[in-house]
Amino acid sequence: MTLYRLIRKAVLPCLLCFGAGAYAQTWPSRPITLVVPFGPGSTDILARTLTPRVSAALGQPMVVDNRPGATGNIGSRYVARSAADGYTILLGTSAAQAVNPSLYASLGYDPLADLAPIILVASVPNVLIVNPKLPIHSVADLVAAAKARPDALNYSSNGAGSSQHIAAALFESITGVRMMHVPYKGSTEGIVAVARGDVDIMFANLPPALPLITDGRVRPLAVTTPQRIPAFPQLPTVAESGAPGFEATLWFAIYAPAGAPPEIVQRLNREFAAALADPAIHDKLLAQGYVVHGGTPQNLAAYLRSESVKWARVVKESGAKVE
């Protein structure tokens, strides 16, 4: 256990005993920062869709602060080490909180110990897209092309260890193909790279890929969910297209630094749940390809534990490593 965590463990119980309740009653008295540990893409879209509604309910601005880098590690670590006063919170992801611990030798924080779960917000499928100029119209075509020329095809991602990278690594493991990984700084950059022909394919998050799919600038082949999705019922799943057992979705959740007053955690849970239940927001998220969730902090804590075990197994079996 680090010195920082030892101090926090010793001091925070005292703070909670002496005055935490009164403090929570006056919270928030100034703007709240919602850290998004990525650049433009699904996480940022979700944050900017939810924050106006939550800000209005809390009576204080909620400012989105993009802190990209190291597949979410930089922004996540920043929040984990911030004051546990409810004024700095995180919109985390499955990649940052459940996958990264198995990919990185050290994150600089422990997602399970140093973050206080608030609410599971939403999830999105990845969609396998290719440059439309390529003679690849199905997963079978992709597997055949990749096996004919190992390491010739390349794929983009949001960085080493991102949901897109892990999805591609899992695909390689199941199908036995080999492709080259080309990491970008954000999801949107990776998707545009496919449209331009700079890279061949991507297991892209659906929301930022949707406009380019609609415009025909990229060709969708399959979705990464266990079942077909309502937004694209004609698209098969990767699993039914020759990669049995394949599943790779990205989920998003709100966290505070560990030790945040329970009253504040519950208030944030309540306001984000209300935002997700707002018909205007709910319908907008569905139209963008998100699946809306919700639930209690306890639900999220249990889900993070189970997802951490699952992705540790996937990372080990796929052989994925941070480059």
C-alpha positions in Angstrom: 0.0 0.0 0.0 1.4 3.4 -1.0 2.1 6.2 1.6 -0.7 8.2 -0.1 -3.2 5.5 0.5 -2.1 4.9 4.0 -2.6 8.6 4.9 -6.0 8.6 3.2 -7.0 5.5 5.0 -6.0 7.0 8.4 -7.4 10.5 7.9 -10.6 10.0 6.0 -12.5 8.1 8.7 -11.9 11.1 11.0 -13.2 13.5 8.5 -16.3 11.4 8.0 -16.9 11.3 11.7 -16.4 15.0 12.3 -18.5 17.1 10.0 -19.0 15.1 6.8 -22.7 15.2 7.2 -22.8 19.0 7.6 -20.3 19.3 4.7 -22.6 17.2 2.4 -25.5 19.4 3.3 -23.7 22.5 1.8 -22.4 20.6 -1.2 -22.1 21.7 -3.9 -21.1 25.3 -3.4 -18.9 25.7 -6.4 -18.4 24.1 -9.9 -17.8 20.3 -10.2 -15.2 18.9 -12.6 -16.1 15.7 -14.5 -12.9 14.3 -15.8 -13.1 12.5 -19.2 -9.8 10.5 -19.5 -10.0 10.5 -23.3 -10.3 12.9 -26.2 -13.2 13.2 -28.7 -15.2 10.0 -28.9 -17.9 8.0 -27.1 -16.8 9.0 -23.6 -16.8 12.7 -24.4 -20.1 12.5 -26.2 -21.7 10.9 -23.2 -20.3 13.4 -20.8 -21.5 16.4 -22.7 -24.9 14.9 -23.1 -25.4 14.3 -19.4 -23.7 17.2 -17.7 -26.2 20.0 -18.6 -29.1 18.1 -16.9 -27.0 17.2 -13.9 -25.6 20.7 -13.5 -29.2 22.1 -13.5 -30.2 19.7 -10.8 -27.2 20.4 -8.6 -27.4 24.2 -9.1 -23.7 24.4 -10.0 -21.9 24.0 -13.3 -20.4 20.6 -14.1 -17.3 21.2 -16.3 -16.0 18.5 -18.6 -12.2 18.3 -18.3 -10.6 16.1 -21.0 -7.4 14.5 -19.7 -6.4 11.9 -22.4 -3.4 9.6 -22.3 -2.3 6.1 -21.5 -5.7 4.7 -22.4 -7.5 6.5 -19.6 -4.8 6.1 -17.0 -3.7 9.7 -16.8 -7.2 11.1 -16.2 -8.3 8.2 -13.9 -5.1 8.6 -11.8 -5.7 12.3 -11.5 -9.2 11.7 -10.0 -8.1 8.9 -7.8 -5.5 11.3 -6.2 -7.8 14.3 -6.0 -9.5 15.5 -2.8 -12.5 13.3 -1.9 -14.8 16.2 -1.6 -17.2 15.6 -4.5 -15.8 18.4 -6.7 -13.7 16.1 -8.9 -15.3 13.0 -10.4 -14.6 10.7 -13.2 -16.4 9.3 -16.2 -14.5 6.0 -16.4 -14.7 3.1 -18.8 -14.3 -0.6 -19.0 -11.0 -0.1 -20.7 -9.5 2.2 -18.1 -10.9 0.6 -15.0 -11.3 -3.1 -15.9 -8.8 -3.9 -18.6 -5.8 -1.6 -17.9 -4.9 -3.3 -14.6 -4.1 -6.5 -16.6 -2.1 -4.6 -19.3 0.0 -2.2 -17.3 2.7 -3.1 -14.8 1.6 -0.1 -12.7 -1.3 2.3 -13.1 -0.3 4.5 -10.2 -3.6 3.8 -8.5 -5.9 0.9 -7.8 -9.4 1.1 -9.5 -11.0 -1.1 -6.9 -9.5 0.6 -3.9 -8.9 4.2 -4.9 -12.2 5.0 -6.6 -15.7 5.2 -5.1 -18.3 3.8 -7.5 -21.3 6.0 -8.2 -23.3 4.7 -11.1 -23.0 2.5 -14.2 -24.2 5.0 -16.9 -24.2 3.2 -20.3 -22.5 0.9 -22.7 -21.9 0.8 -26.4 -21.2 -1.9 -28.9 -18.1 -1.8 -31.1 -18.7 -2.1 -34.8 -16.2 -3.6 -37.1 -15.6 -1.2 -39.9 -13.4 -1.2 -43.0 -12.4 1.2 -45.7 -15.1 0.9 -48.4 -12.4 0.7 -51.2 -11.2 -2.6 -49.8 -12.7 -5.8 -51.3 -13.8 -6.9 -47.8 -17.6 -7.2 -47.3 -17.8 -9.7 -44.5 -15.9 -11.0 -41.5 -15.2 -14.1 -43.6 -13.6 -11.9 -46.2 -11.5 -10.2 -43.6 -10.3 -13.4 -42.1 -9.4 -14.8 -45.5 -7.5 -11.6 -46.5 -5.6 -11.5 -43.1 -4.6 -15.2 -43.4 -3.4 -14.7 -46.9 -1.1 -11.9 -45.9 -0.2 -12.0 -42.2 0.6 -8.6 -40.7 -0.3 -6.8 -44.0 -3.7 -5.5 -42.8 -3.7 -2.9 -40.1 -6.2 -1.6 -37.6 -6.6 1.6 -35.7 -7.6 2.1 -32.0 -7.8 4.7 -29.3 -4.5 3.5 -27.9 -2.8 0.5 -26.5 -5.2 -1.3 -24.1 -8.3 0.5 -25.4 -11.5 -1.3 -26.0 -10.8 -1.2 -29.8 -7.3 -2.7 -29.3 -8.5 -5.4 -27.0 -11.4 -6.3 -29.4 -8.9 -6.6 -32.2 -6.5 -8.7 -30.1 -9.4 -11.0 -29.1 -10.4 -11.3 -32.7 -6.8 -12.3 -33.7 -6.7 -14.8 -30.9 -10.0 -16.5 -31.9 -9.6 -16.5 -35.7 -5.8 -17.1 -35.8 -5.1 -14.0 -37.9 -2.3 -11.4 -37.5 -2.7 -7.7 -38.1 -0.7 -4.6 -37.3 -1.9 -2.2 -34.6 -1.9 1.5 -35.3 -2.9 3.5 -32.2 -4.3 7.0 -32.3 -5.0 9.6 -29.7 -8.8 9.4 -29.9 -11.6 7.2 -31.3 -12.6 9.8 -33.8 -9.1 10.0 -35.2 -8.9 6.3 -35.6 -12.3 6.2 -37.4 -11.4 9.0 -39.8 -8.1 7.1 -40.5 -10.2 4.2 -41.8 -12.3 6.5 -43.9 -9.2 8.1 -45.4 -7.6 4.7 -46.1 -4.7 5.4 -43.8 -5.6 2.1 -42.0 -7.7 -0.8 -43.1 -10.1 -1.6 -40.3 -11.2 -0.7 -36.8 -13.4 -2.1 -34.0 -14.9 1.3 -33.5 -17.2 2.5 -30.8 -20.6 2.9 -32.5 -21.6 6.5 -31.5 -18.6 8.3 -33.2 -18.6 5.9 -36.1 -22.3 6.3 -36.8 -22.1 9.5 -39.0 -19.4 8.0 -41.2 -21.3 4.7 -41.5 -24.5 6.7 -42.5 -22.5 8.7 -45.1 -20.9 5.6 -46.6 -17.4 6.7 -45.7 -16.7 3.4 -43.9 -18.3 0.0 -44.4 -19.7 -1.8 -41.3 -19.2 -5.6 -41.2 -20.5 -6.7 -37.8 -21.1 -5.7 -34.3 -19.3 -7.0 -31.2 -22.3 -7.7 -29.0 -23.6 -11.2 -28.2 -26.8 -10.4 -30.2 -27.6 -8.1 -33.1 -28.5 -4.5 -32.1 -31.8 -2.6 -32.9 -29.9 0.2 -34.6 -28.4 -2.2 -37.3 -30.5 -5.4 -37.3 -29.1 -6.3 -40.7 -25.5 -6.4 -39.3 -24.5 -9.8 -38.0 -22.5 -10.3 -34.8 -18.8 -11.1 -35.1 -19.5 -14.3 -33.1 -22.0 -15.6 -35.7 -19.7 -14.6 -38.5 -16.9 -17.0 -37.8 -15.5 -16.0 -34.4 -17.6 -18.0 -31.9 -17.5 -16.7 -28.4 -16.4 -13.2 -29.4 -17.9 -10.3 -27.4 -16.4 -6.9 -26.7 -18.5 -3.9 -25.5 -17.4 -0.7 -23.9 -19.2 0.5 -20.7 -19.0 3.8 -18.9 -19.4 4.6 -15.2 -19.1 7.6 -12.8 -16.6 7.5 -9.9 -15.4 9.8 -7.2 -12.1 9.5 -5.3 -12.3 6.8 -2.5 -13.5 8.3 0.7 -16.1 10.7 -0.8 -18.9 11.3 1.7 -21.7 8.7 1.3 -24.3 11.5 1.1 -22.5 13.0 -1.9 -22.1 9.7 -3.6 -25.8 9.0 -3.2 -26.7 12.5 -4.4 -24.6 12.1 -7.5 -26.1 8.6 -8.1 -29.6 10.1 -7.8 -29.0 13.0 -10.2 -27.2 11.0 -12.9 -30.0 8.3 -12.7 -32.5 11.1 -13.2 -30.6 12.4 -16.2 -30.6 8.9 -17.7 -34.3 8.6 -17.1 -35.1 12.0 -18.8 -36.9 11.0 -22.0 -35.0 13.6 -24.1 -31.6 12.3 -22.9 -32.6 8.7 -22.9 -33.9 8.8 -26.5 -30.9 10.8 -27.7 -28.5 8.3 -26.3 -30.4 5.4 -27.8 -30.3 7.1 -31.2 -26.5 7.5 -30.9 -26.1 3.8 -30.2 -25.8 3.7 -26.4 -27.5 1.3 -24.2 -28.6 3.1 -21.0 -28.0 1.5 -17.6 -28.2 2.8 -14.1 -28.3 1.2 -10.7 -26.7 1.7 -7.3 -23.1 2.3 -6.3 -23.1 -1.3 -4.9 -24.2 -2.6 -8.3 -21.3 -0.9 -10.0 -18.8 -2.1 -7.4 -19.8 -5.7 -8.0 -19.8 -5.2 -11.7 -16.3 -3.7 -11.8 -15.0 -6.7 -9.8 -16.5 -9.2 -12.1 -15.4 -7.3 -15.2 -11.9 -7.1 -13.9 -11.7 -10.9 -13.6 -13.2 -11.4 -17.0 -10.8 -9.0 -18.8 -7.8 -10.3 -17.0 -8.6 -13.7 -18.5 -9.2 -12.2 -22.0 -6.0 -10.2 -21.9 -4.0 -13.3 -20.9 -5.6 -15.5 -23.5 -5.2 -12.9 -26.3 -1.6 -12.1 -25.5 -2.4 -8.4 -25.8 0.3 -6.1 -24.4 0.9 -2.4 -24.1 3.3 -1.3 -26.8 
